[in-house]
Amino acid sequence: MPTTIVYNPVCLPCSVYNADLGLQYRGRLDASRKETAPEDVKRDLLDAMIQVAETGQGPAEQIPSMGCSIKWKD
């Protein structure tokens, strides 16, 4: 039976690619942290997805996700 390992990451970077599979966005989901963001928060990932769909290019300003990284073990 396979073993399931849960890493409980604090954050994960989000990626958006264009039709040519070029990476156009690698950043945060939104401005929230451990708490749920307010309704009017800027949605970085959604905005990037819309921009890439419309233009094929990601936003010039990209804010990286913050938090711990996931460490892999053999």
Predicted model as a PDB file, atoms N, CA, C, CB and O in Angstrom, pLDDT in the B-factor column:
MODEL        1                                                                  
ATOM      1  N   MET A   1       0.848  -1.179   0.000  1.00 56.00           N  
ATOM      2  CA  MET A   1       0.000   0.000   0.000  1.00 56.00           C  
ATOM      3  C   MET A   1       0.894   1.244   0.000  1.00 56.00           C  
ATOM      4  CB  MET A   1      -0.965  -0.002   1.229  1.00 56.00           C  
ATOM      5  O   MET A   1       1.837   1.305   0.788  1.00 56.00           O  
ATOM      6  N   PRO A   2       0.622   2.261  -0.879  1.00 61.00           N  
ATOM      7  CA  PRO A   2       1.459   3.457  -0.925  1.00 61.00           C  
ATOM      8  C   PRO A   2       1.330   4.280   0.341  1.00 61.00           C  
ATOM      9  CB  PRO A   2       1.100   4.306  -2.127  1.00 61.00           C  
ATOM     10  O   PRO A   2       0.286   4.300   0.991  1.00 61.00           O  
ATOM     11  N   THR A   3       2.412   4.955   0.672  1.00 63.00           N  
ATOM     12  CA  THR A   3       2.430   5.837   1.832  1.00 63.00           C  
ATOM     13  C   THR A   3       2.138   7.257   1.381  1.00 63.00           C  
ATOM     14  CB  THR A   3       3.790   5.763   2.569  1.00 63.00           C  
ATOM     15  O   THR A   3       2.683   7.716   0.377  1.00 63.00           O  
ATOM     16  N   THR A   4       1.288   7.951   2.111  1.00 62.00           N  
ATOM     17  CA  THR A   4       0.985   9.346   1.814  1.00 62.00           C  
ATOM     18  C   THR A   4       1.758  10.220   2.777  1.00 62.00           C  
ATOM     19  CB  THR A   4      -0.539   9.629   1.909  1.00 62.00           C  
ATOM     20  O   THR A   4       1.703  10.024   3.992  1.00 62.00           O  
ATOM     21  N   ILE A   5       2.482  11.185   2.232  1.00 62.00           N  
ATOM     22  CA  ILE A   5       3.244  12.126   3.045  1.00 62.00           C  
ATOM     23  C   ILE A   5       2.651  13.502   2.832  1.00 62.00           C  
ATOM     24  CB  ILE A   5       4.766  12.102   2.686  1.00 62.00           C  
ATOM     25  O   ILE A   5       2.488  13.941   1.694  1.00 62.00           O  
ATOM     26  N   VAL A   6       2.329  14.184   3.913  1.00 62.00           N  
ATOM     27  CA  VAL A   6       1.786  15.535   3.835  1.00 62.00           C  
ATOM     28  C   VAL A   6       2.856  16.493   4.332  1.00 62.00           C  
ATOM     29  CB  VAL A   6       0.462  15.677   4.668  1.00 62.00           C  
ATOM     30  O   VAL A   6       3.345  16.350   5.453  1.00 62.00           O  
ATOM     31  N   TYR A   7       3.227  17.472   3.506  1.00 59.00           N  
ATOM     32  CA  TYR A   7       4.288  18.412   3.858  1.00 59.00           C  
ATOM     33  C   TYR A   7       3.772  19.670   4.537  1.00 59.00           C  
ATOM     34  CB  TYR A   7       5.057  18.791   2.631  1.00 59.00           C  
ATOM     35  O   TYR A   7       4.554  20.372   5.178  1.00 59.00           O  
ATOM     36  N   ASN A   8       2.489  19.980   4.422  1.00 58.00           N  
ATOM     37  CA  ASN A   8       1.897  21.178   5.010  1.00 58.00           C  
ATOM     38  C   ASN A   8       2.649  22.450   4.647  1.00 58.00           C  
ATOM     39  CB  ASN A   8       1.843  21.038   6.506  1.00 58.00           C  
ATOM     40  O   ASN A   8       3.112  23.159   5.541  1.00 58.00           O  
ATOM     41  N   PRO A   9       2.785  22.759   3.358  1.00 57.00           N  
ATOM     42  CA  PRO A   9       3.503  23.967   2.972  1.00 57.00           C  
ATOM     43  C   PRO A   9       2.744  25.216   3.391  1.00 57.00           C  
ATOM     44  CB  PRO A   9       3.744  23.982   1.469  1.00 57.00           C  
ATOM     45  O   PRO A   9       1.515  25.209   3.463  1.00 57.00           O  
ATOM     46  N   VAL A  10       3.468  26.274   3.665  1.00 59.00           N  
ATOM     47  CA  VAL A  10       2.852  27.556   3.987  1.00 59.00           C  
ATOM     48  C   VAL A  10       2.465  28.280   2.705  1.00 59.00           C  
ATOM     49  CB  VAL A  10       3.804  28.425   4.833  1.00 59.00           C  
ATOM     50  O   VAL A  10       1.445  28.968   2.655  1.00 59.00           O  
ATOM     51  N   CYS A  11       3.278  28.123   1.676  1.00 63.00           N  
ATOM     52  CA  CYS A  11       2.953  28.764   0.410  1.00 63.00           C  
ATOM     53  C   CYS A  11       3.527  27.952  -0.740  1.00 63.00           C  
ATOM     54  CB  CYS A  11       3.488  30.208   0.374  1.00 63.00           C  
ATOM     55  O   CYS A  11       4.456  27.164  -0.561  1.00 63.00           O  
ATOM     56  N   LEU A  12       2.972  28.152  -1.893  1.00 69.00           N  
ATOM     57  CA  LEU A  12       3.477  27.543  -3.117  1.00 69.00           C  
ATOM     58  C   LEU A  12       3.464  28.615  -4.197  1.00 69.00           C  
ATOM     59  CB  LEU A  12       2.622  26.291  -3.540  1.00 69.00           C  
ATOM     60  O   LEU A  12       2.484  29.350  -4.312  1.00 69.00           O  
ATOM     61  N   PRO A  13       4.525  28.724  -4.989  1.00 76.00           N  
ATOM     62  CA  PRO A  13       4.479  29.697  -6.080  1.00 76.00           C  
ATOM     63  C   PRO A  13       3.496  29.230  -7.147  1.00 76.00           C  
ATOM     64  CB  PRO A  13       5.886  29.906  -6.693  1.00 76.00           C  
ATOM     65  O   PRO A  13       3.358  28.033  -7.398  1.00 76.00           O  
ATOM     66  N   CYS A  14       2.821  30.179  -7.765  1.00 87.00           N  
ATOM     67  CA  CYS A  14       1.880  29.886  -8.840  1.00 87.00           C  
ATOM     68  C   CYS A  14       2.563  30.176 -10.167  1.00 87.00           C  
ATOM     69  CB  CYS A  14       0.569  30.719  -8.690  1.00 87.00           C  
ATOM     70  O   CYS A  14       3.326  31.136 -10.274  1.00 87.00           O  
ATOM     71  N   SER A  15       2.302  29.367 -11.169  1.00 91.00           N  
ATOM     72  CA  SER A  15       2.909  29.542 -12.482  1.00 91.00           C  
ATOM     73  C   SER A  15       1.837  29.648 -13.552  1.00 91.00           C  
ATOM     74  CB  SER A  15       3.862  28.384 -12.796  1.00 91.00           C  
ATOM     75  O   SER A  15       0.820  28.956 -13.497  1.00 91.00           O  
ATOM     76  N   VAL A  16       2.070  30.525 -14.533  1.00 94.00           N  
ATOM     77  CA  VAL A  16       1.183  30.682 -15.677  1.00 94.00           C  
ATOM     78  C   VAL A  16       2.051  30.643 -16.933  1.00 94.00           C  
ATOM     79  CB  VAL A  16       0.352  32.020 -15.589  1.00 94.00           C  
ATOM     80  O   VAL A  16       3.057  31.346 -17.030  1.00 94.00           O  
ATOM     81  N   TYR A  17       1.647  29.814 -17.886  1.00 94.00           N  
ATOM     82  CA  TYR A  17       2.367  29.672 -19.150  1.00 94.00           C  
ATOM     83  C   TYR A  17       1.503  30.180 -20.288  1.00 94.00           C  
ATOM     84  CB  TYR A  17       2.776  28.201 -19.394  1.00 94.00           C  
ATOM     85  O   TYR A  17       0.275  30.135 -20.210  1.00 94.00           O  
ATOM     86  N   ASN A  18       2.141  30.665 -21.349  1.00 94.00           N  
ATOM     87  CA  ASN A  18       1.384  31.090 -22.520  1.00 94.00           C  
ATOM     88  C   ASN A  18       1.167  29.902 -23.460  1.00 94.00           C  
ATOM     89  CB  ASN A  18       2.114  32.241 -23.254  1.00 94.00           C  
ATOM     90  O   ASN A  18       1.545  28.777 -23.132  1.00 94.00           O  
ATOM     91  N   ALA A  19       0.568  30.143 -24.612  1.00 93.00           N  
ATOM     92  CA  ALA A  19       0.242  29.071 -25.549  1.00 93.00           C  
ATOM     93  C   ALA A  19       1.482  28.362 -26.086  1.00 93.00           C  
ATOM     94  CB  ALA A  19      -0.562  29.624 -26.701  1.00 93.00           C  
ATOM     95  O   ALA A  19       1.399  27.212 -26.517  1.00 93.00           O  
ATOM     96  N   ASP A  20       2.628  29.039 -26.061  1.00 94.00           N  
ATOM     97  CA  ASP A  20       3.887  28.446 -26.518  1.00 94.00           C  
ATOM     98  C   ASP A  20       4.650  27.775 -25.379  1.00 94.00           C  
ATOM     99  CB  ASP A  20       4.761  29.510 -27.164  1.00 94.00           C  
ATOM    100  O   ASP A  20       5.820  27.422 -25.529  1.00 94.00           O  
ATOM    101  N   LEU A  21       3.975  27.601 -24.233  1.00 93.00           N  
ATOM    102  CA  LEU A  21       4.544  27.007 -23.024  1.00 93.00           C  
ATOM    103  C   LEU A  21       5.708  27.813 -22.460  1.00 93.00           C  
ATOM    104  CB  LEU A  21       5.000  25.601 -23.310  1.00 93.00           C  
ATOM    105  O   LEU A  21       6.595  27.265 -21.805  1.00 93.00           O  
ATOM    106  N   GLY A  22       5.696  29.113 -22.719  1.00 95.00           N  
ATOM    107  CA  GLY A  22       6.679  30.012 -22.119  1.00 95.00           C  
ATOM    108  C   GLY A  22       6.172  30.479 -20.759  1.00 95.00           C  
ATOM    109  O   GLY A  22       5.026  30.910 -20.633  1.00 95.00           O  
ATOM    110  N   LEU A  23       7.019  30.394 -19.756  1.00 94.00           N  
ATOM    111  CA  LEU A  23       6.631  30.826 -18.410  1.00 94.00           C  
ATOM    112  C   LEU A  23       6.423  32.333 -18.399  1.00 94.00           C  
ATOM    113  CB  LEU A  23       7.703  30.417 -17.363  1.00 94.00           C  
ATOM    114  O   LEU A  23       7.339  33.091 -18.719  1.00 94.00           O  
ATOM    115  N   GLN A  24       5.229  32.766 -18.035  1.00 95.00           N  
ATOM    116  CA  GLN A  24       4.887  34.183 -18.040  1.00 95.00           C  
ATOM    117  C   GLN A  24       4.644  34.745 -16.646  1.00 95.00           C  
ATOM    118  CB  GLN A  24       3.672  34.405 -18.886  1.00 95.00           C  
ATOM    119  O   GLN A  24       4.698  35.959 -16.449  1.00 95.00           O  
ATOM    120  N   TYR A  25       4.379  33.881 -15.683  1.00 94.00           N  
ATOM    121  CA  TYR A  25       4.130  34.348 -14.321  1.00 94.00           C  
ATOM    122  C   TYR A  25       4.573  33.279 -13.347  1.00 94.00           C  
ATOM    123  CB  TYR A  25       2.636  34.698 -14.109  1.00 94.00           C  
ATOM    124  O   TYR A  25       4.251  32.101 -13.500  1.00 94.00           O  
ATOM    125  N   ARG A  26       5.324  33.714 -12.333  1.00 91.00           N  
ATOM    126  CA  ARG A  26       5.701  32.837 -11.230  1.00 91.00           C  
ATOM    127  C   ARG A  26       5.681  33.702  -9.988  1.00 91.00           C  
ATOM    128  CB  ARG A  26       7.117  32.157 -11.455  1.00 91.00           C  
ATOM    129  O   ARG A  26       6.628  34.442  -9.722  1.00 91.00           O  
ATOM    130  N   GLY A  27       4.623  33.612  -9.242  1.00 90.00           N  
ATOM    131  CA  GLY A  27       4.490  34.491  -8.096  1.00 90.00           C  
ATOM    132  C   GLY A  27       3.396  34.046  -7.157  1.00 90.00           C  
ATOM    133  O   GLY A  27       2.993  32.883  -7.133  1.00 90.00           O  
ATOM    134  N   ARG A  28       2.929  35.002  -6.388  1.00 86.00           N  
ATOM    135  CA  ARG A  28       1.949  34.697  -5.347  1.00 86.00           C  
ATOM    136  C   ARG A  28       0.531  34.626  -5.894  1.00 86.00           C  
ATOM    137  CB  ARG A  28       2.019  35.735  -4.248  1.00 86.00           C  
ATOM    138  O   ARG A  28       0.234  35.131  -6.977  1.00 86.00           O  
ATOM    139  N   LEU A  29      -0.325  33.992  -5.127  1.00 85.00           N  
ATOM    140  CA  LEU A  29      -1.741  33.904  -5.447  1.00 85.00           C  
ATOM    141  C   LEU A  29      -2.406  35.266  -5.265  1.00 85.00           C  
ATOM    142  CB  LEU A  29      -2.431  32.844  -4.570  1.00 85.00           C  
ATOM    143  O   LEU A  29      -3.071  35.776  -6.166  1.00 85.00           O  
ATOM    144  N   ASP A  30      -2.211  35.840  -4.083  1.00 85.00           N  
ATOM    145  CA  ASP A  30      -2.733  37.164  -3.772  1.00 85.00           C  
ATOM    146  C   ASP A  30      -1.978  37.694  -2.553  1.00 85.00           C  
ATOM    147  CB  ASP A  30      -4.281  37.122  -3.510  1.00 85.00           C  
ATOM    148  O   ASP A  30      -0.963  37.121  -2.157  1.00 85.00           O  
ATOM    149  N   ALA A  31      -2.459  38.771  -1.964  1.00 80.00           N  
ATOM    150  CA  ALA A  31      -1.763  39.414  -0.855  1.00 80.00           C  
ATOM    151  C   ALA A  31      -2.056  38.772   0.505  1.00 80.00           C  
ATOM    152  CB  ALA A  31      -2.133  40.867  -0.810  1.00 80.00           C  
ATOM    153  O   ALA A  31      -1.592  39.272   1.530  1.00 80.00           O  
ATOM    154  N   SER A  32      -2.803  37.695   0.529  1.00 77.00           N  
ATOM    155  CA  SER A  32      -3.127  37.071   1.813  1.00 77.00           C  
ATOM    156  C   SER A  32      -1.901  36.380   2.395  1.00 77.00           C  
ATOM    157  CB  SER A  32      -4.278  36.064   1.651  1.00 77.00           C  
ATOM    158  O   SER A  32      -0.956  36.058   1.675  1.00 77.00           O  
ATOM    159  N   ARG A  33      -1.926  36.162   3.673  1.00 70.00           N  
ATOM    160  CA  ARG A  33      -0.868  35.419   4.358  1.00 70.00           C  
ATOM    161  C   ARG A  33      -1.524  34.166   4.928  1.00 70.00           C  
ATOM    162  CB  ARG A  33      -0.167  36.288   5.496  1.00 70.00           C  
ATOM    163  O   ARG A  33      -2.168  33.417   4.194  1.00 70.00           O  
ATOM    164  N   LYS A  34      -1.366  33.933   6.223  1.00 68.00           N  
ATOM    165  CA  LYS A  34      -2.004  32.763   6.836  1.00 68.00           C  
ATOM    166  C   LYS A  34      -3.499  32.977   7.015  1.00 68.00           C  
ATOM    167  CB  LYS A  34      -1.359  32.449   8.186  1.00 68.00           C  
ATOM    168  O   LYS A  34      -4.262  32.017   7.129  1.00 68.00           O  
ATOM    169  N   GLU A  35      -3.913  34.234   7.039  1.00 74.00           N  
ATOM    170  CA  GLU A  35      -5.341  34.535   7.194  1.00 74.00           C  
ATOM    171  C   GLU A  35      -5.967  34.682   5.807  1.00 74.00           C  
ATOM    172  CB  GLU A  35      -5.557  35.837   8.045  1.00 74.00           C  
ATOM    173  O   GLU A  35      -5.265  34.915   4.823  1.00 74.00           O  
ATOM    174  N   THR A  36      -7.261  34.547   5.742  1.00 77.00           N  
ATOM    175  CA  THR A  36      -7.983  34.768   4.491  1.00 77.00           C  
ATOM    176  C   THR A  36      -7.915  36.249   4.149  1.00 77.00           C  
ATOM    177  CB  THR A  36      -9.464  34.286   4.598  1.00 77.00           C  
ATOM    178  O   THR A  36      -8.108  37.106   5.012  1.00 77.00           O  
ATOM    179  N   ALA A  37      -7.642  36.539   2.898  1.00 76.00           N  
ATOM    180  CA  ALA A  37      -7.541  37.930   2.448  1.00 76.00           C  
ATOM    181  C   ALA A  37      -8.915  38.574   2.386  1.00 76.00           C  
ATOM    182  CB  ALA A  37      -6.859  38.008   1.075  1.00 76.00           C  
ATOM    183  O   ALA A  37      -9.911  37.883   2.177  1.00 76.00           O  
ATOM    184  N   PRO A  38      -8.983  39.888   2.564  1.00 83.00           N  
ATOM    185  CA  PRO A  38     -10.265  40.580   2.415  1.00 83.00           C  
ATOM    186  C   PRO A  38     -10.764  40.500   0.971  1.00 83.00           C  
ATOM    187  CB  PRO A  38     -10.134  42.051   2.850  1.00 83.00           C  
ATOM    188  O   PRO A  38      -9.991  40.229   0.052  1.00 83.00           O  
ATOM    189  N   GLU A  39     -12.046  40.734   0.787  1.00 84.00           N  
ATOM    190  CA  GLU A  39     -12.688  40.616  -0.526  1.00 84.00           C  
ATOM    191  C   GLU A  39     -12.024  41.503  -1.591  1.00 84.00           C  
ATOM    192  CB  GLU A  39     -14.164  40.977  -0.409  1.00 84.00           C  
ATOM    193  O   GLU A  39     -11.959  41.111  -2.756  1.00 84.00           O  
ATOM    194  N   ASP A  40     -11.533  42.686  -1.213  1.00 87.00           N  
ATOM    195  CA  ASP A  40     -11.016  43.644  -2.190  1.00 87.00           C  
ATOM    196  C   ASP A  40      -9.512  43.514  -2.459  1.00 87.00           C  
ATOM    197  CB  ASP A  40     -11.311  45.033  -1.720  1.00 87.00           C  
ATOM    198  O   ASP A  40      -8.920  44.399  -3.077  1.00 87.00           O  
ATOM    199  N   VAL A  41      -8.898  42.434  -2.008  1.00 86.00           N  
ATOM    200  CA  VAL A  41      -7.452  42.260  -2.196  1.00 86.00           C  
ATOM    201  C   VAL A  41      -7.131  42.053  -3.681  1.00 86.00           C  
ATOM    202  CB  VAL A  41      -6.933  41.056  -1.358  1.00 86.00           C  
ATOM    203  O   VAL A  41      -7.923  41.467  -4.420  1.00 86.00           O  
ATOM    204  N   LYS A  42      -5.963  42.539  -4.105  1.00 87.00           N  
ATOM    205  CA  LYS A  42      -5.515  42.340  -5.484  1.00 87.00           C  
ATOM    206  C   LYS A  42      -5.226  40.859  -5.695  1.00 87.00           C  
ATOM    207  CB  LYS A  42      -4.251  43.204  -5.800  1.00 87.00           C  
ATOM    208  O   LYS A  42      -4.478  40.254  -4.927  1.00 87.00           O  
ATOM    209  N   ARG A  43      -5.808  40.286  -6.717  1.00 89.00           N  
ATOM    210  CA  ARG A  43      -5.649  38.859  -7.026  1.00 89.00           C  
ATOM    211  C   ARG A  43      -4.565  38.701  -8.098  1.00 89.00           C  
ATOM    212  CB  ARG A  43      -7.007  38.229  -7.508  1.00 89.00           C  
ATOM    213  O   ARG A  43      -4.861  38.674  -9.292  1.00 89.00           O  
ATOM    214  N   ASP A  44      -3.311  38.598  -7.656  1.00 92.00           N  
ATOM    215  CA  ASP A  44      -2.174  38.571  -8.573  1.00 92.00           C  
ATOM    216  C   ASP A  44      -2.269  37.448  -9.605  1.00 92.00           C  
ATOM    217  CB  ASP A  44      -0.892  38.429  -7.790  1.00 92.00           C  
ATOM    218  O   ASP A  44      -2.075  37.687 -10.797  1.00 92.00           O  
ATOM    219  N   LEU A  45      -2.562  36.233  -9.162  1.00 91.00           N  
ATOM    220  CA  LEU A  45      -2.624  35.097 -10.084  1.00 91.00           C  
ATOM    221  C   LEU A  45      -3.746  35.270 -11.102  1.00 91.00           C  
ATOM    222  CB  LEU A  45      -2.819  33.793  -9.309  1.00 91.00           C  
ATOM    223  O   LEU A  45      -3.522  35.072 -12.296  1.00 91.00           O  
ATOM    224  N   LEU A  46      -4.933  35.630 -10.662  1.00 92.00           N  
ATOM    225  CA  LEU A  46      -6.060  35.830 -11.575  1.00 92.00           C  
ATOM    226  C   LEU A  46      -5.741  36.917 -12.592  1.00 92.00           C  
ATOM    227  CB  LEU A  46      -7.332  36.192 -10.794  1.00 92.00           C  
ATOM    228  O   LEU A  46      -5.995  36.750 -13.784  1.00 92.00           O  
ATOM    229  N   ASP A  47      -5.186  38.029 -12.124  1.00 94.00           N  
ATOM    230  CA  ASP A  47      -4.829  39.117 -13.034  1.00 94.00           C  
ATOM    231  C   ASP A  47      -3.798  38.651 -14.061  1.00 94.00           C  
ATOM    232  CB  ASP A  47      -4.285  40.321 -12.245  1.00 94.00           C  
ATOM    233  O   ASP A  47      -3.892  39.007 -15.236  1.00 94.00           O  
ATOM    234  N   ALA A  48      -2.814  37.855 -13.628  1.00 95.00           N  
ATOM    235  CA  ALA A  48      -1.793  37.344 -14.547  1.00 95.00           C  
ATOM    236  C   ALA A  48      -2.412  36.402 -15.572  1.00 95.00           C  
ATOM    237  CB  ALA A  48      -0.679  36.623 -13.770  1.00 95.00           C  
ATOM    238  O   ALA A  48      -2.063  36.457 -16.751  1.00 95.00           O  
ATOM    239  N   MET A  49      -3.317  35.548 -15.141  1.00 95.00           N  
ATOM    240  CA  MET A  49      -3.977  34.619 -16.062  1.00 95.00           C  
ATOM    241  C   MET A  49      -4.766  35.374 -17.126  1.00 95.00           C  
ATOM    242  CB  MET A  49      -4.907  33.668 -15.291  1.00 95.00           C  
ATOM    243  O   MET A  49      -4.709  35.026 -18.306  1.00 95.00           O  
ATOM    244  N   ILE A  50      -5.487  36.385 -16.726  1.00 96.00           N  
ATOM    245  CA  ILE A  50      -6.273  37.176 -17.674  1.00 96.00           C  
ATOM    246  C   ILE A  50      -5.345  37.883 -18.659  1.00 96.00           C  
ATOM    247  CB  ILE A  50      -7.158  38.206 -16.930  1.00 96.00           C  
ATOM    248  O   ILE A  50      -5.602  37.892 -19.862  1.00 96.00           O  
ATOM    249  N   GLN A  51      -4.264  38.478 -18.144  1.00 96.00           N  
ATOM    250  CA  GLN A  51      -3.338  39.191 -19.018  1.00 96.00           C  
ATOM    251  C   GLN A  51      -2.674  38.246 -20.024  1.00 96.00           C  
ATOM    252  CB  GLN A  51      -2.271  39.902 -18.185  1.00 96.00           C  
ATOM    253  O   GLN A  51      -2.550  38.587 -21.200  1.00 96.00           O  
ATOM    254  N   VAL A  52      -2.253  37.076 -19.578  1.00 96.00           N  
ATOM    255  CA  VAL A  52      -1.621  36.107 -20.488  1.00 96.00           C  
ATOM    256  C   VAL A  52      -2.629  35.623 -21.532  1.00 96.00           C  
ATOM    257  CB  VAL A  52      -1.050  34.899 -19.693  1.00 96.00           C  
ATOM    258  O   VAL A  52      -2.280  35.466 -22.702  1.00 96.00           O  
ATOM    259  N   ALA A  53      -3.861  35.390 -21.121  1.00 96.00           N  
ATOM    260  CA  ALA A  53      -4.892  34.951 -22.071  1.00 96.00           C  
ATOM    261  C   ALA A  53      -5.158  36.015 -23.129  1.00 96.00           C  
ATOM    262  CB  ALA A  53      -6.194  34.613 -21.331  1.00 96.00           C  
ATOM    263  O   ALA A  53      -5.402  35.692 -24.292  1.00 96.00           O  
ATOM    264  N   GLU A  54      -5.113  37.273 -22.731  1.00 97.00           N  
ATOM    265  CA  GLU A  54      -5.420  38.361 -23.662  1.00 97.00           C  
ATOM    266  C   GLU A  54      -4.230  38.770 -24.517  1.00 97.00           C  
ATOM    267  CB  GLU A  54      -5.918  39.557 -22.900  1.00 97.00           C  
ATOM    268  O   GLU A  54      -4.410  39.154 -25.673  1.00 97.00           O  
ATOM    269  N   THR A  55      -3.004  38.694 -23.969  1.00 96.00           N  
ATOM    270  CA  THR A  55      -1.842  39.249 -24.674  1.00 96.00           C  
ATOM    271  C   THR A  55      -0.728  38.238 -24.950  1.00 96.00           C  
ATOM    272  CB  THR A  55      -1.279  40.382 -23.880  1.00 96.00           C  
ATOM    273  O   THR A  55       0.133  38.485 -25.795  1.00 96.00           O  
ATOM    274  N   GLY A  56      -0.736  37.104 -24.247  1.00 96.00           N  
ATOM    275  CA  GLY A  56       0.356  36.136 -24.378  1.00 96.00           C  
ATOM    276  C   GLY A  56       1.560  36.464 -23.529  1.00 96.00           C  
ATOM    277  O   GLY A  56       2.527  35.704 -23.494  1.00 96.00           O  
ATOM    278  N   GLN A  57       1.507  37.599 -22.839  1.00 96.00           N  
ATOM    279  CA  GLN A  57       2.611  38.052 -21.998  1.00 96.00           C  
ATOM    280  C   GLN A  57       2.146  38.234 -20.559  1.00 96.00           C  
ATOM    281  CB  GLN A  57       3.199  39.365 -22.539  1.00 96.00           C  
ATOM    282  O   GLN A  57       1.021  38.668 -20.314  1.00 96.00           O  
ATOM    283  N   GLY A  58       3.016  37.903 -19.609  1.00 96.00           N  
ATOM    284  CA  GLY A  58       2.702  38.085 -18.199  1.00 96.00           C  
ATOM    285  C   GLY A  58       2.985  39.502 -17.746  1.00 96.00           C  
ATOM    286  O   GLY A  58       3.574  40.288 -18.488  1.00 96.00           O  
ATOM    287  N   PRO A  59       2.572  39.833 -16.534  1.00 96.00           N  
ATOM    288  CA  PRO A  59       2.803  41.175 -16.012  1.00 96.00           C  
ATOM    289  C   PRO A  59       4.289  41.446 -15.779  1.00 96.00           C  
ATOM    290  CB  PRO A  59       2.032  41.371 -14.716  1.00 96.00           C  
ATOM    291  O   PRO A  59       5.047  40.536 -15.443  1.00 96.00           O  
ATOM    292  N   ALA A  60       4.697  42.698 -15.959  1.00 95.00           N  
ATOM    293  CA  ALA A  60       6.093  43.080 -15.742  1.00 95.00           C  
ATOM    294  C   ALA A  60       6.452  42.957 -14.264  1.00 95.00           C  
ATOM    295  CB  ALA A  60       6.345  44.521 -16.238  1.00 95.00           C  
ATOM    296  O   ALA A  60       7.545  42.499 -13.930  1.00 95.00           O  
ATOM    297  N   GLU A  61       5.543  43.362 -13.375  1.00 93.00           N  
ATOM    298  CA  GLU A  61       5.790  43.273 -11.932  1.00 93.00           C  
ATOM    299  C   GLU A  61       5.195  41.982 -11.402  1.00 93.00           C  
ATOM    300  CB  GLU A  61       5.194  44.496 -11.183  1.00 93.00           C  
ATOM    301  O   GLU A  61       4.000  41.728 -11.547  1.00 93.00           O  
ATOM    302  N   GLN A  62       6.046  41.167 -10.784  1.00 92.00           N  
ATOM    303  CA  GLN A  62       5.598  39.908 -10.199  1.00 92.00           C  
ATOM    304  C   GLN A  62       6.139  39.813  -8.787  1.00 92.00           C  
ATOM    305  CB  GLN A  62       6.055  38.690 -11.052  1.00 92.00           C  
ATOM    306  O   GLN A  62       7.345  39.926  -8.568  1.00 92.00           O  
ATOM    307  N   ILE A  63       5.249  39.606  -7.830  1.00 89.00           N  
ATOM    308  CA  ILE A  63       5.633  39.514  -6.422  1.00 89.00           C  
ATOM    309  C   ILE A  63       5.766  38.048  -6.056  1.00 89.00           C  
ATOM    310  CB  ILE A  63       4.597  40.226  -5.499  1.00 89.00           C  
ATOM    311  O   ILE A  63       4.803  37.293  -6.183  1.00 89.00           O  
ATOM    312  N   PRO A  64       6.953  37.626  -5.601  1.00 86.00           N  
ATOM    313  CA  PRO A  64       7.133  36.204  -5.271  1.00 86.00           C  
ATOM    314  C   PRO A  64       6.294  35.795  -4.072  1.00 86.00           C  
ATOM    315  CB  PRO A  64       8.604  35.904  -4.993  1.00 86.00           C  
ATOM    316  O   PRO A  64       5.962  36.620  -3.221  1.00 86.00           O  
ATOM    317  N   SER A  65       5.956  34.514  -4.014  1.00 82.00           N  
ATOM    318  CA  SER A  65       5.241  33.993  -2.854  1.00 82.00           C  
ATOM    319  C   SER A  65       6.196  33.995  -1.673  1.00 82.00           C  
ATOM    320  CB  SER A  65       4.679  32.558  -3.123  1.00 82.00           C  
ATOM    321  O   SER A  65       7.409  33.878  -1.851  1.00 82.00           O  
ATOM    322  N   MET A  66       5.667  34.124  -0.489  1.00 74.00           N  
ATOM    323  CA  MET A  66       6.483  34.196   0.723  1.00 74.00           C  
ATOM    324  C   MET A  66       6.130  33.035   1.635  1.00 74.00           C  
ATOM    325  CB  MET A  66       6.279  35.548   1.455  1.00 74.00           C  
ATOM    326  O   MET A  66       4.976  32.607   1.685  1.00 74.00           O  
ATOM    327  N   GLY A  67       7.103  32.533   2.343  1.00 65.00           N  
ATOM    328  CA  GLY A  67       6.871  31.442   3.281  1.00 65.00           C  
ATOM    329  C   GLY A  67       7.952  30.402   3.149  1.00 65.00           C  
ATOM    330  O   GLY A  67       9.000  30.648   2.553  1.00 65.00           O  
ATOM    331  N   CYS A  68       7.698  29.261   3.697  1.00 59.00           N  
ATOM    332  CA  CYS A  68       8.711  28.211   3.656  1.00 59.00           C  
ATOM    333  C   CYS A  68       8.683  27.501   2.318  1.00 59.00           C  
ATOM    334  CB  CYS A  68       8.500  27.208   4.792  1.00 59.00           C  
ATOM    335  O   CYS A  68       7.654  27.450   1.645  1.00 59.00           O  
ATOM    336  N   SER A  69       9.814  26.963   1.947  1.00 59.00           N  
ATOM    337  CA  SER A  69       9.857  26.130   0.750  1.00 59.00           C  
ATOM    338  C   SER A  69       9.664  24.687   1.161  1.00 59.00           C  
ATOM    339  CB  SER A  69      11.191  26.312  -0.022  1.00 59.00           C  
ATOM    340  O   SER A  69       9.836  24.334   2.327  1.00 59.00           O  
ATOM    341  N   ILE A  70       9.307  23.861   0.203  1.00 59.00           N  
ATOM    342  CA  ILE A  70       9.122  22.435   0.488  1.00 59.00           C  
ATOM    343  C   ILE A  70      10.447  21.735   0.262  1.00 59.00           C  
ATOM    344  CB  ILE A  70       7.997  21.808  -0.404  1.00 59.00           C  
ATOM    345  O   ILE A  70      11.067  21.896  -0.789  1.00 59.00           O  
ATOM    346  N   LYS A  71      10.873  20.978   1.220  1.00 60.00           N  
ATOM    347  CA  LYS A  71      12.121  20.228   1.118  1.00 60.00           C  
ATOM    348  C   LYS A  71      11.785  18.787   0.783  1.00 60.00           C  
ATOM    349  CB  LYS A  71      12.951  20.317   2.435  1.00 60.00           C  
ATOM    350  O   LYS A  71      10.864  18.211   1.362  1.00 60.00           O  
ATOM    351  N   TRP A  72      12.527  18.199  -0.147  1.00 59.00           N  
ATOM    352  CA  TRP A  72      12.292  16.832  -0.571  1.00 59.00           C  
ATOM    353  C   TRP A  72      13.356  15.921   0.016  1.00 59.00           C  
ATOM    354  CB  TRP A  72      12.276  16.731  -2.102  1.00 59.00           C  
ATOM    355  O   TRP A  72      14.524  16.300   0.101  1.00 59.00           O  
ATOM    356  N   LYS A  73      12.961  14.733   0.418  1.00 61.00           N  
ATOM    357  CA  LYS A  73      13.888  13.721   0.919  1.00 61.00           C  
ATOM    358  C   LYS A  73      13.760  12.481   0.061  1.00 61.00           C  
ATOM    359  CB  LYS A  73      13.615  13.390   2.412  1.00 61.00           C  
ATOM    360  O   LYS A  73      12.695  12.193  -0.485  1.00 61.00           O  
ATOM    361  N   ASP A  74      14.853  11.753  -0.051  1.00 60.00           N  
ATOM    362  CA  ASP A  74      14.811  10.469  -0.758  1.00 60.00           C  
ATOM    363  C   ASP A  74      14.240   9.416   0.162  1.00 60.00           C  
ATOM    364  CB  ASP A  74      16.219  10.052  -1.256  1.00 60.00           C  
ATOM    365  O   ASP A  74      14.114   8.256  -0.230  1.00 60.00           O  
TER     366      ASP A  74                                                      
ENDMDL                                                                          
END                                                                             
